[in-house]
Amino acid sequence: MKKIIDSHSHLGDILYGRNITFKQNVRKRDHHNYLDIIEENMLELPVELTKIDMEEFKESTLNEEQARNNTATLQNMQKSLDENGISQAWVLPVLPHVGFEEILAASKLDNRIIPFTCIDFSLGNDAGAELLKDSEKGAMGLKIHPILQRKSMLSDEVHEALKAWEITKKPVICHTYPFAYFHPEESFRNIPEFGSNYDFLKLADKFPSINFVAAHSGGTSEYEQLYEGRGMKNVYVDTSFQSAAVVKEFIRRFGEDRVLFGSDWPWGKQNAPVKVVEKACDGDKELEAKVFYKNAERLIVKTEREEK
């Protein structure tokens, strides 16, 4: 069985902070949605969906994504890992609702979980020091979600936190591309424009010694903006929500060492991107191995304490 590391997954309710991570027997509500259809079509938009009303499509997709968010339990993750042959997963907290300690606790129950940390902006000037403590406790990377954390990637707070984090040599994965996670009446909960692909590239350029992963490869419609980062050796992309054609293009432009398998579970199912990567690699098993796990493994730094 092939080895696969999912470089993009979540536990817990990152939207509202409900206590769900360790709940049992949580199931997603059934309702009509278009996302299942797209995933069944290997993340390519079927012709029939191009003819529907765009507002209806957005409403359906948002409802489905929020429903999936509510299923982000450890039990459900374990089931998905088992069913899809996923060996390990980078699990990414998103403060203020899900923090490092919650992910660390889950990793103690299942060693397939590779815990990441997240900037706690409520700590002010102490945020960087807290990240270093998390690194010592076992955080293997850092997640920044500018939209849900409502903080620009180019803000002074992010800059200062990364100045502290830089010493760890561990990767940073950032959400890229603008996306609204809430219906208009709850728009105060997020700032979609903070997901700017150009902001991501500027941030990576400021910290050349930090390896940055662009979650979602810049989004399904704006991914070409990230092509400007092809010459930046510290910029990587993950495959979540991208089609085989787009993944193949990023491999061509960025090189086979800078593309990582990712699903964004539970927001994305894990089976579809597995098929996408297999198609993009076109039977090249060594390339598959790099995208599925070798590139992710190379980005993870083991500290002396963790090696012991």
TIRO-577842 format. One record per residue (C-alpha): residue number from 0; x, y negated, z. Coordinates in steps of 0.001 Angstrom, whole numbers, always signed. Layout:
N
<node><k>NUM</k><u>X</u><v>Y</v><w>Z</w></node>
...
END
This chain:
308
<node><k>0</k><u>+0</u><v>+0</v><w>+0</w></node>
<node><k>1</k><u>+1355</u><v>-3432</v><w>-956</w></node>
<node><k>2</k><u>+2334</u><v>-5952</v><w>+1675</w></node>
<node><k>3</k><u>+345</u><v>-9198</v><w>+1753</w></node>
<node><k>4</k><u>+733</u><v>-12253</v><w>+3975</w></node>
<node><k>5</k><u>-2194</u><v>-14653</v><w>+3848</w></node>
<node><k>6</k><u>-614</u><v>-18086</v><w>+4289</w></node>
<node><k>7</k><u>-3931</u><v>-19857</v><w>+4853</w></node>
<node><k>8</k><u>-6596</u><v>-18698</v><w>+7303</w></node>
<node><k>9</k><u>-8534</u><v>-20037</v><w>+10280</w></node>
<node><k>10</k><u>-10074</u><v>-18908</v><w>+13539</w></node>
<node><k>11</k><u>-12696</u><v>-20800</v><w>+15505</w></node>
<node><k>12</k><u>-15209</u><v>-23488</v><w>+14656</w></node>
<node><k>13</k><u>-13018</u><v>-26195</v><w>+13144</w></node>
<node><k>14</k><u>-16044</u><v>-28382</v><w>+12329</w></node>
<node><k>15</k><u>-17934</u><v>-28658</v><w>+15621</w></node>
<node><k>16</k><u>-15830</u><v>-26906</v><w>+18242</w></node>
<node><k>17</k><u>-18332</u><v>-24259</v><w>+19259</w></node>
<node><k>18</k><u>-16794</u><v>-21430</v><w>+21274</w></node>
<node><k>19</k><u>-16836</u><v>-18592</v><w>+18743</w></node>
<node><k>20</k><u>-13298</u><v>-17219</v><w>+18324</w></node>
<node><k>21</k><u>-13704</u><v>-14265</v><w>+20671</w></node>
<node><k>22</k><u>-17419</u><v>-13633</v><w>+20184</w></node>
<node><k>23</k><u>-18591</u><v>-10231</v><w>+18980</w></node>
<node><k>24</k><u>-20947</u><v>-9211</v><w>+16184</w></node>
<node><k>25</k><u>-21237</u><v>-12652</v><w>+14570</w></node>
<node><k>26</k><u>-22784</u><v>-12488</v><w>+11110</w></node>
<node><k>27</k><u>-23249</u><v>-15104</v><w>+8417</w></node>
<node><k>28</k><u>-26772</u><v>-16218</v><w>+7664</w></node>
<node><k>29</k><u>-28035</u><v>-15089</v><w>+4271</w></node>
<node><k>30</k><u>-29016</u><v>-17779</v><w>+1799</w></node>
<node><k>31</k><u>-28627</u><v>-18548</v><w>-1883</w></node>
<node><k>32</k><u>-25209</u><v>-19906</v><w>-2728</w></node>
<node><k>33</k><u>-23008</u><v>-20390</v><w>-5761</w></node>
<node><k>34</k><u>-19675</u><v>-19762</v><w>-4077</w></node>
<node><k>35</k><u>-20188</u><v>-15995</v><w>-4035</w></node>
<node><k>36</k><u>-20792</u><v>-16089</v><w>-7791</w></node>
<node><k>37</k><u>-17581</u><v>-18040</v><w>-8403</w></node>
<node><k>38</k><u>-15546</u><v>-15660</v><w>-6242</w></node>
<node><k>39</k><u>-17014</u><v>-12672</v><w>-8045</w></node>
<node><k>40</k><u>-15802</u><v>-14336</v><w>-11254</w></node>
<node><k>41</k><u>-12252</u><v>-14524</v><w>-9837</w></node>
<node><k>42</k><u>-12602</u><v>-18195</v><w>-8909</w></node>
<node><k>43</k><u>-13419</u><v>-19322</v><w>-12424</w></node>
<node><k>44</k><u>-16619</u><v>-21307</v><w>-12932</w></node>
<node><k>45</k><u>-19088</u><v>-19143</v><w>-14913</w></node>
<node><k>46</k><u>-20717</u><v>-20792</v><w>-17907</w></node>
<node><k>47</k><u>-24177</u><v>-20562</v><w>-16355</w></node>
<node><k>48</k><u>-23065</u><v>-22682</v><w>-13389</w></node>
<node><k>49</k><u>-21907</u><v>-25508</v><w>-15638</w></node>
<node><k>50</k><u>-25551</u><v>-26106</v><w>-16545</w></node>
<node><k>51</k><u>-26940</u><v>-26644</v><w>-13055</w></node>
<node><k>52</k><u>-27415</u><v>-29999</v><w>-11356</w></node>
<node><k>53</k><u>-24133</u><v>-31105</v><w>-9758</w></node>
<node><k>54</k><u>-25808</u><v>-32361</v><w>-6581</w></node>
<node><k>55</k><u>-27577</u><v>-29033</v><w>-6169</w></node>
<node><k>56</k><u>-24255</u><v>-27259</v><w>-6659</w></node>
<node><k>57</k><u>-22497</u><v>-29422</v><w>-4055</w></node>
<node><k>58</k><u>-25321</u><v>-28958</v><w>-1540</w></node>
<node><k>59</k><u>-25320</u><v>-25192</v><w>-1978</w></node>
<node><k>60</k><u>-21545</u><v>-24928</v><w>-1703</w></node>
<node><k>61</k><u>-21348</u><v>-27126</v><w>+1393</w></node>
<node><k>62</k><u>-24084</u><v>-25121</v><w>+3126</w></node>
<node><k>63</k><u>-22238</u><v>-21904</v><w>+2351</w></node>
<node><k>64</k><u>-18893</u><v>-23226</v><w>+3563</w></node>
<node><k>65</k><u>-20407</u><v>-24395</v><w>+6839</w></node>
<node><k>66</k><u>-22066</u><v>-20997</v><w>+7261</w></node>
<node><k>67</k><u>-18726</u><v>-19270</v><w>+6707</w></node>
<node><k>68</k><u>-17053</u><v>-21562</v><w>+9229</w></node>
<node><k>69</k><u>-19481</u><v>-20228</v><w>+11835</w></node>
<node><k>70</k><u>-18161</u><v>-16679</v><w>+11294</w></node>
<node><k>71</k><u>-14501</u><v>-17441</v><w>+12097</w></node>
<node><k>72</k><u>-14199</u><v>-14893</v><w>+14899</w></node>
<node><k>73</k><u>-11241</u><v>-12653</v><w>+15637</w></node>
<node><k>74</k><u>-13414</u><v>-9588</v><w>+15126</w></node>
<node><k>75</k><u>-14501</u><v>-10758</v><w>+11675</w></node>
<node><k>76</k><u>-10936</u><v>-11663</v><w>+10714</w></node>
<node><k>77</k><u>-9711</u><v>-8222</v><w>+11738</w></node>
<node><k>78</k><u>-12420</u><v>-6617</v><w>+9619</w></node>
<node><k>79</k><u>-11424</u><v>-8704</v><w>+6596</w></node>
<node><k>80</k><u>-7723</u><v>-7978</v><w>+7075</w></node>
<node><k>81</k><u>-8488</u><v>-4253</v><w>+7228</w></node>
<node><k>82</k><u>-10804</u><v>-4236</v><w>+4212</w></node>
<node><k>83</k><u>-8472</u><v>-6234</v><w>+1977</w></node>
<node><k>84</k><u>-5136</u><v>-4763</v><w>+2969</w></node>
<node><k>85</k><u>-3776</u><v>-7996</v><w>+4433</w></node>
<node><k>86</k><u>-647</u><v>-7265</v><w>+6476</w></node>
<node><k>87</k><u>-378</u><v>-10589</v><w>+8318</w></node>
<node><k>88</k><u>-2005</u><v>-14019</v><w>+8290</w></node>
<node><k>89</k><u>-866</u><v>-17510</v><w>+9068</w></node>
<node><k>90</k><u>-3693</u><v>-18726</v><w>+11295</w></node>
<node><k>91</k><u>-4064</u><v>-22489</v><w>+11278</w></node>
<node><k>92</k><u>-5691</u><v>-24470</v><w>+14101</w></node>
<node><k>93</k><u>-7409</u><v>-27767</v><w>+13353</w></node>
<node><k>94</k><u>-7671</u><v>-30165</v><w>+16258</w></node>
<node><k>95</k><u>-9612</u><v>-31665</v><w>+17923</w></node>
<node><k>96</k><u>-11760</u><v>-28509</v><w>+17914</w></node>
<node><k>97</k><u>-9330</u><v>-25574</v><w>+17649</w></node>
<node><k>98</k><u>-5846</u><v>-25793</v><w>+19134</w></node>
<node><k>99</k><u>-2648</u><v>-23775</v><w>+19310</w></node>
<node><k>100</k><u>-3373</u><v>-22032</v><w>+22615</w></node>
<node><k>101</k><u>-6530</u><v>-20470</v><w>+21174</w></node>
<node><k>102</k><u>-4633</u><v>-19100</v><w>+18175</w></node>
<node><k>103</k><u>-1772</u><v>-17947</v><w>+20390</w></node>
<node><k>104</k><u>-4230</u><v>-16012</v><w>+22564</w></node>
<node><k>105</k><u>-5656</u><v>-14310</v><w>+19481</w></node>
<node><k>106</k><u>-2139</u><v>-13371</v><w>+18341</w></node>
<node><k>107</k><u>-1597</u><v>-11562</v><w>+21645</w></node>
<node><k>108</k><u>-4591</u><v>-9373</v><w>+20796</w></node>
<node><k>109</k><u>-3557</u><v>-8694</v><w>+17185</w></node>
<node><k>110</k><u>+71</u><v>-8953</v><w>+16090</w></node>
<node><k>111</k><u>-959</u><v>-9487</v><w>+12473</w></node>
<node><k>112</k><u>-1777</u><v>-13066</v><w>+13443</w></node>
<node><k>113</k><u>+1055</u><v>-15553</v><w>+12910</w></node>
<node><k>114</k><u>+112</u><v>-18577</v><w>+15034</w></node>
<node><k>115</k><u>+590</u><v>-22148</v><w>+13839</w></node>
<node><k>116</k><u>+151</u><v>-25328</v><w>+15824</w></node>
<node><k>117</k><u>-1450</u><v>-28694</v><w>+15063</w></node>
<node><k>118</k><u>-735</u><v>-32319</v><w>+16010</w></node>
<node><k>119</k><u>-2735</u><v>-33435</v><w>+19046</w></node>
<node><k>120</k><u>-3174</u><v>-37117</v><w>+18277</w></node>
<node><k>121</k><u>-4910</u><v>-37688</v><w>+21621</w></node>
<node><k>122</k><u>-1493</u><v>-37338</v><w>+23280</w></node>
<node><k>123</k><u>-187</u><v>-40488</v><w>+21640</w></node>
<node><k>124</k><u>+3602</u><v>-40759</v><w>+21870</w></node>
<node><k>125</k><u>+3787</u><v>-37347</v><w>+23563</w></node>
<node><k>126</k><u>+2393</u><v>-35474</v><w>+20539</w></node>
<node><k>127</k><u>+5822</u><v>-34619</v><w>+19144</w></node>
<node><k>128</k><u>+7085</u><v>-33253</v><w>+22450</w></node>
<node><k>129</k><u>+3991</u><v>-31053</v><w>+22709</w></node>
<node><k>130</k><u>+4686</u><v>-29619</v><w>+19252</w></node>
<node><k>131</k><u>+8171</u><v>-28615</v><w>+20351</w></node>
<node><k>132</k><u>+6698</u><v>-26859</v><w>+23396</w></node>
<node><k>133</k><u>+4315</u><v>-24996</v><w>+21083</w></node>
<node><k>134</k><u>+7249</u><v>-23994</v><w>+18891</w></node>
<node><k>135</k><u>+9018</u><v>-22563</v><w>+21928</w></node>
<node><k>136</k><u>+5874</u><v>-20628</v><w>+22828</w></node>
<node><k>137</k><u>+5744</u><v>-19033</v><w>+19391</w></node>
<node><k>138</k><u>+4170</u><v>-21439</v><w>+16907</w></node>
<node><k>139</k><u>+5675</u><v>-20483</v><w>+13555</w></node>
<node><k>140</k><u>+4538</u><v>-23540</v><w>+11638</w></node>
<node><k>141</k><u>+2471</u><v>-26708</v><w>+11755</w></node>
<node><k>142</k><u>-925</u><v>-27453</v><w>+10223</w></node>
<node><k>143</k><u>-2028</u><v>-30968</v><w>+9292</w></node>
<node><k>144</k><u>-5628</u><v>-31495</v><w>+8209</w></node>
<node><k>145</k><u>-5841</u><v>-35239</v><w>+7471</w></node>
<node><k>146</k><u>-9543</u><v>-35133</v><w>+6578</w></node>
<node><k>147</k><u>-10862</u><v>-33342</v><w>+9666</w></node>
<node><k>148</k><u>-8297</u><v>-34923</v><w>+11985</w></node>
<node><k>149</k><u>-9160</u><v>-38293</v><w>+10445</w></node>
<node><k>150</k><u>-5552</u><v>-39331</v><w>+10225</w></node>
<node><k>151</k><u>-3687</u><v>-40358</v><w>+7079</w></node>
<node><k>152</k><u>-673</u><v>-38235</v><w>+6179</w></node>
<node><k>153</k><u>+1219</u><v>-41530</v><w>+5832</w></node>
<node><k>154</k><u>+251</u><v>-42810</v><w>+9291</w></node>
<node><k>155</k><u>+2853</u><v>-43704</v><w>+11895</w></node>
<node><k>156</k><u>+1450</u><v>-40985</v><w>+14172</w></node>
<node><k>157</k><u>+2084</u><v>-38244</v><w>+11607</w></node>
<node><k>158</k><u>+5522</u><v>-39669</v><w>+10839</w></node>
<node><k>159</k><u>+6583</u><v>-39650</v><w>+14499</w></node>
<node><k>160</k><u>+5247</u><v>-36124</v><w>+15062</w></node>
<node><k>161</k><u>+7181</u><v>-34814</v><w>+12072</w></node>
<node><k>162</k><u>+10363</u><v>-36523</v><w>+13231</w></node>
<node><k>163</k><u>+10078</u><v>-34343</v><w>+16331</w></node>
<node><k>164</k><u>+9009</u><v>-31205</v><w>+14431</w></node>
<node><k>165</k><u>+11844</u><v>-31487</v><w>+11902</w></node>
<node><k>166</k><u>+14324</u><v>-29896</v><w>+14289</w></node>
<node><k>167</k><u>+12382</u><v>-26600</v><w>+14324</w></node>
<node><k>168</k><u>+12978</u><v>-26004</v><w>+10586</w></node>
<node><k>169</k><u>+9511</u><v>-24449</v><w>+10484</w></node>
<node><k>170</k><u>+7037</u><v>-25115</v><w>+7645</w></node>
<node><k>171</k><u>+4212</u><v>-27636</v><w>+7545</w></node>
<node><k>172</k><u>+1018</u><v>-26814</v><w>+5657</w></node>
<node><k>173</k><u>-1244</u><v>-29733</v><w>+4768</w></node>
<node><k>174</k><u>-4734</u><v>-29788</v><w>+3359</w></node>
<node><k>175</k><u>-4614</u><v>-31402</v><w>-70</w></node>
<node><k>176</k><u>-7294</u><v>-33082</v><w>-2229</w></node>
<node><k>177</k><u>-10316</u><v>-35124</v><w>-1050</w></node>
<node><k>178</k><u>-13245</u><v>-32997</v><w>+125</w></node>
<node><k>179</k><u>-16363</u><v>-33808</v><w>+2168</w></node>
<node><k>180</k><u>-16944</u><v>-31163</v><w>+4850</w></node>
<node><k>181</k><u>-20201</u><v>-32660</v><w>+6099</w></node>
<node><k>182</k><u>-23527</u><v>-33879</v><w>+4780</w></node>
<node><k>183</k><u>-23898</u><v>-37676</v><w>+4467</w></node>
<node><k>184</k><u>-25598</u><v>-38065</v><w>+7851</w></node>
<node><k>185</k><u>-22461</u><v>-36650</v><w>+9525</w></node>
<node><k>186</k><u>-19885</u><v>-38315</v><w>+7304</w></node>
<node><k>187</k><u>-18308</u><v>-39984</v><w>+10349</w></node>
<node><k>188</k><u>-16807</u><v>-36614</v><w>+11237</w></node>
<node><k>189</k><u>-14332</u><v>-36662</v><w>+8346</w></node>
<node><k>190</k><u>-12421</u><v>-38981</v><w>+6011</w></node>
<node><k>191</k><u>-12224</u><v>-37204</v><w>+2630</w></node>
<node><k>192</k><u>-9865</u><v>-39702</v><w>+975</w></node>
<node><k>193</k><u>-7154</u><v>-38821</v><w>+3494</w></node>
<node><k>194</k><u>-6689</u><v>-35558</v><w>+1578</w></node>
<node><k>195</k><u>-4914</u><v>-37466</v><w>-1213</w></node>
<node><k>196</k><u>-2489</u><v>-35329</v><w>-3219</w></node>
<node><k>197</k><u>-301</u><v>-38365</v><w>-3774</w></node>
<node><k>198</k><u>-99</u><v>-38986</v><w>-19</w></node>
<node><k>199</k><u>+1033</u><v>-35382</v><w>+401</w></node>
<node><k>200</k><u>+3846</u><v>-35826</v><w>-2113</w></node>
<node><k>201</k><u>+4933</u><v>-39077</v><w>-463</w></node>
<node><k>202</k><u>+5005</u><v>-37346</v><w>+2924</w></node>
<node><k>203</k><u>+7088</u><v>-34450</v><w>+1603</w></node>
<node><k>204</k><u>+9466</u><v>-36929</v><w>+0</w></node>
<node><k>205</k><u>+9983</u><v>-38669</v><w>+3371</w></node>
<node><k>206</k><u>+11041</u><v>-35392</v><w>+5034</w></node>
<node><k>207</k><u>+13177</u><v>-33445</v><w>+2528</w></node>
<node><k>208</k><u>+14443</u><v>-31075</v><w>+5243</w></node>
<node><k>209</k><u>+10902</u><v>-29865</v><w>+6036</w></node>
<node><k>210</k><u>+9238</u><v>-27296</v><w>+3788</w></node>
<node><k>211</k><u>+5701</u><v>-28429</v><w>+2969</w></node>
<node><k>212</k><u>+2912</u><v>-26204</v><w>+1645</w></node>
<node><k>213</k><u>+94</u><v>-27869</v><w>-285</w></node>
<node><k>214</k><u>-3026</u><v>-25983</v><w>+778</w></node>
<node><k>215</k><u>-5319</u><v>-25229</v><w>-2175</w></node>
<node><k>216</k><u>-2623</u><v>-26370</v><w>-4638</w></node>
<node><k>217</k><u>-4197</u><v>-29800</v><w>-4811</w></node>
<node><k>218</k><u>-7805</u><v>-28693</v><w>-5340</w></node>
<node><k>219</k><u>-9767</u><v>-27193</v><w>-8196</w></node>
<node><k>220</k><u>-10109</u><v>-30389</v><w>-10213</w></node>
<node><k>221</k><u>-7127</u><v>-32498</v><w>-9105</w></node>
<node><k>222</k><u>-4379</u><v>-29864</v><w>-8971</w></node>
<node><k>223</k><u>-2495</u><v>-31411</v><w>-11903</w></node>
<node><k>224</k><u>-1601</u><v>-34341</v><w>-9633</w></node>
<node><k>225</k><u>+750</u><v>-32012</v><w>-7758</w></node>
<node><k>226</k><u>+2744</u><v>-31312</v><w>-10904</w></node>
<node><k>227</k><u>+4693</u><v>-34442</v><w>-9964</w></node>
<node><k>228</k><u>+6165</u><v>-32412</v><w>-7110</w></node>
<node><k>229</k><u>+7714</u><v>-29740</v><w>-9291</w></node>
<node><k>230</k><u>+11201</u><v>-31159</v><w>-8769</w></node>
<node><k>231</k><u>+10821</u><v>-31393</v><w>-4983</w></node>
<node><k>232</k><u>+12437</u><v>-28231</v><w>-3653</w></node>
<node><k>233</k><u>+10660</u><v>-28563</v><w>-304</w></node>
<node><k>234</k><u>+7163</u><v>-28496</v><w>-1838</w></node>
<node><k>235</k><u>+5241</u><v>-25219</v><w>-2056</w></node>
<node><k>236</k><u>+1618</u><v>-24416</v><w>-2923</w></node>
<node><k>237</k><u>-870</u><v>-21771</v><w>-1812</w></node>
<node><k>238</k><u>-3327</u><v>-20006</v><w>-4100</w></node>
<node><k>239</k><u>-6574</u><v>-20535</v><w>-2165</w></node>
<node><k>240</k><u>-9591</u><v>-21316</v><w>-4370</w></node>
<node><k>241</k><u>-7489</u><v>-21374</v><w>-7540</w></node>
<node><k>242</k><u>-7997</u><v>-19284</v><w>-10665</w></node>
<node><k>243</k><u>-5383</u><v>-16990</v><w>-12184</w></node>
<node><k>244</k><u>-4683</u><v>-19522</v><w>-14938</w></node>
<node><k>245</k><u>-3900</u><v>-22269</v><w>-12420</w></node>
<node><k>246</k><u>-1780</u><v>-19964</v><w>-10246</w></node>
<node><k>247</k><u>+148</u><v>-18878</v><w>-13323</w></node>
<node><k>248</k><u>+743</u><v>-22515</v><w>-14282</w></node>
<node><k>249</k><u>+2077</u><v>-23368</v><w>-10825</w></node>
<node><k>250</k><u>+4418</u><v>-20377</v><w>-11006</w></node>
<node><k>251</k><u>+5655</u><v>-21670</v><w>-14366</w></node>
<node><k>252</k><u>+6124</u><v>-25246</v><w>-13179</w></node>
<node><k>253</k><u>+7286</u><v>-24733</v><w>-9584</w></node>
<node><k>254</k><u>+9043</u><v>-21406</v><w>-9973</w></node>
<node><k>255</k><u>+8180</u><v>-17982</v><w>-8621</w></node>
<node><k>256</k><u>+9690</u><v>-18752</v><w>-5197</w></node>
<node><k>257</k><u>+7369</u><v>-21663</v><w>-4325</w></node>
<node><k>258</k><u>+3881</u><v>-20169</v><w>-4687</w></node>
<node><k>259</k><u>+2261</u><v>-18431</v><w>-1689</w></node>
<node><k>260</k><u>-797</u><v>-16230</v><w>-1482</w></node>
<node><k>261</k><u>-3574</u><v>-17903</v><w>+504</w></node>
<node><k>262</k><u>-7319</u><v>-17403</v><w>+909</w></node>
<node><k>263</k><u>-8532</u><v>-20048</v><w>+3412</w></node>
<node><k>264</k><u>-10490</u><v>-17316</v><w>+5217</w></node>
<node><k>265</k><u>-13328</u><v>-17499</v><w>+6260</w></node>
<node><k>266</k><u>-13988</u><v>-20470</v><w>+3955</w></node>
<node><k>267</k><u>-12753</u><v>-18263</v><w>+1143</w></node>
<node><k>268</k><u>-13018</u><v>-14491</v><w>+936</w></node>
<node><k>269</k><u>-9728</u><v>-12603</v><w>+826</w></node>
<node><k>270</k><u>-10556</u><v>-10134</v><w>-1934</w></node>
<node><k>271</k><u>-10944</u><v>-12692</v><w>-4741</w></node>
<node><k>272</k><u>-7507</u><v>-14356</v><w>-4409</w></node>
<node><k>273</k><u>-5847</u><v>-10929</v><w>-4231</w></node>
<node><k>274</k><u>-7261</u><v>-10153</v><w>-7673</w></node>
<node><k>275</k><u>-6331</u><v>-13640</v><w>-8863</w></node>
<node><k>276</k><u>-2666</u><v>-13180</v><w>-7941</w></node>
<node><k>277</k><u>-2564</u><v>-9740</v><w>-9533</w></node>
<node><k>278</k><u>-3933</u><v>-11199</v><w>-12764</w></node>
<node><k>279</k><u>-1602</u><v>-14211</v><w>-12662</w></node>
<node><k>280</k><u>+1445</u><v>-11963</v><w>-12206</w></node>
<node><k>281</k><u>+379</u><v>-9790</v><w>-15154</w></node>
<node><k>282</k><u>+1873</u><v>-6546</v><w>-13875</w></node>
<node><k>283</k><u>+5195</u><v>-8027</v><w>-12720</w></node>
<node><k>284</k><u>+5549</u><v>-6257</v><w>-9363</w></node>
<node><k>285</k><u>+8546</u><v>-8267</v><w>-8184</w></node>
<node><k>286</k><u>+6691</u><v>-11498</v><w>-8895</w></node>
<node><k>287</k><u>+3648</u><v>-10113</v><w>-7074</w></node>
<node><k>288</k><u>+5812</u><v>-9305</v><w>-4057</w></node>
<node><k>289</k><u>+7169</u><v>-12851</v><w>-3957</w></node>
<node><k>290</k><u>+3749</u><v>-14472</v><w>-4108</w></node>
<node><k>291</k><u>+2043</u><v>-11958</v><w>-1829</w></node>
<node><k>292</k><u>+4589</u><v>-12016</v><w>+1001</w></node>
<node><k>293</k><u>+8263</u><v>-12681</v><w>+283</w></node>
<node><k>294</k><u>+7890</u><v>-16431</v><w>-184</w></node>
<node><k>295</k><u>+5871</u><v>-16747</v><w>+3016</w></node>
<node><k>296</k><u>+8363</u><v>-14615</v><w>+4942</w></node>
<node><k>297</k><u>+11237</u><v>-16785</v><w>+3783</w></node>
<node><k>298</k><u>+9569</u><v>-19930</v><w>+5147</w></node>
<node><k>299</k><u>+9137</u><v>-18520</v><w>+8640</w></node>
<node><k>300</k><u>+12071</u><v>-19191</v><w>+10937</w></node>
<node><k>301</k><u>+12665</u><v>-16900</v><w>+13901</w></node>
<node><k>302</k><u>+13960</u><v>-18621</v><w>+17033</w></node>
<node><k>303</k><u>+16419</u><v>-16846</v><w>+19320</w></node>
<node><k>304</k><u>+13695</u><v>-16260</v><w>+21908</w></node>
<node><k>305</k><u>+11318</u><v>-14740</v><w>+19330</w></node>
<node><k>306</k><u>+14022</u><v>-12467</v><w>+17893</w></node>
<node><k>307</k><u>+14644</u><v>-11063</v><w>+21366</w></node>
END
